[in-house]
Amino acid sequence: MINNDTAKNELRLVRQAKAGDREAFGQLMENHAVRAYRIAFSILQNQSEAEDAVQEAFITAFKSIKKLE
């Protein structure tokens, strides 16, 4: 469960990343990398493929974050 402070911090980071702050995007990646990997691995059952999938997801997110509403 996410507490209110965590949610506010995530929203702040998303807004900063949308504005072009690469450090904020990096922090978002750091905050979610382990969970993203676990989900990818549970689906793919392959370490290398899971790592690639997470990398591709973060690249796509980075390229698209300015479109987020």
Contacts in CASP RR format, 6 or more apart in sequence:
PFRMAT RR
TARGET T0000
AUTHOR 0000-0000-0000
METHOD contacts of the structure
MODEL  1
MINNDTAKNELRLVRQAKAGDREAFGQLMENHAVRAYRIAFSILQNQSEA
EDAVQEAFITAFKSIKKLE
2 10 0 8 1.000
10 28 0 8 1.000
10 31 0 8 1.000
12 24 0 8 1.000
13 24 0 8 1.000
13 25 0 8 1.000
13 27 0 8 1.000
13 28 0 8 1.000
13 31 0 8 1.000
14 24 0 8 1.000
14 28 0 8 1.000
14 65 0 8 1.000
14 68 0 8 1.000
16 24 0 8 1.000
17 24 0 8 1.000
17 25 0 8 1.000
17 26 0 8 1.000
17 28 0 8 1.000
17 65 0 8 1.000
18 65 0 8 1.000
18 66 0 8 1.000
18 68 0 8 1.000
20 66 0 8 1.000
25 61 0 8 1.000
25 62 0 8 1.000
25 65 0 8 1.000
29 58 0 8 1.000
33 54 0 8 1.000
33 58 0 8 1.000
36 54 0 8 1.000
36 57 0 8 1.000
36 58 0 8 1.000
37 50 0 8 1.000
37 51 0 8 1.000
37 54 0 8 1.000
40 49 0 8 1.000
40 50 0 8 1.000
40 51 0 8 1.000
40 53 0 8 1.000
40 54 0 8 1.000
40 57 0 8 1.000
41 47 0 8 1.000
41 50 0 8 1.000
43 50 0 8 1.000
44 50 0 8 1.000
44 53 0 8 1.000
END
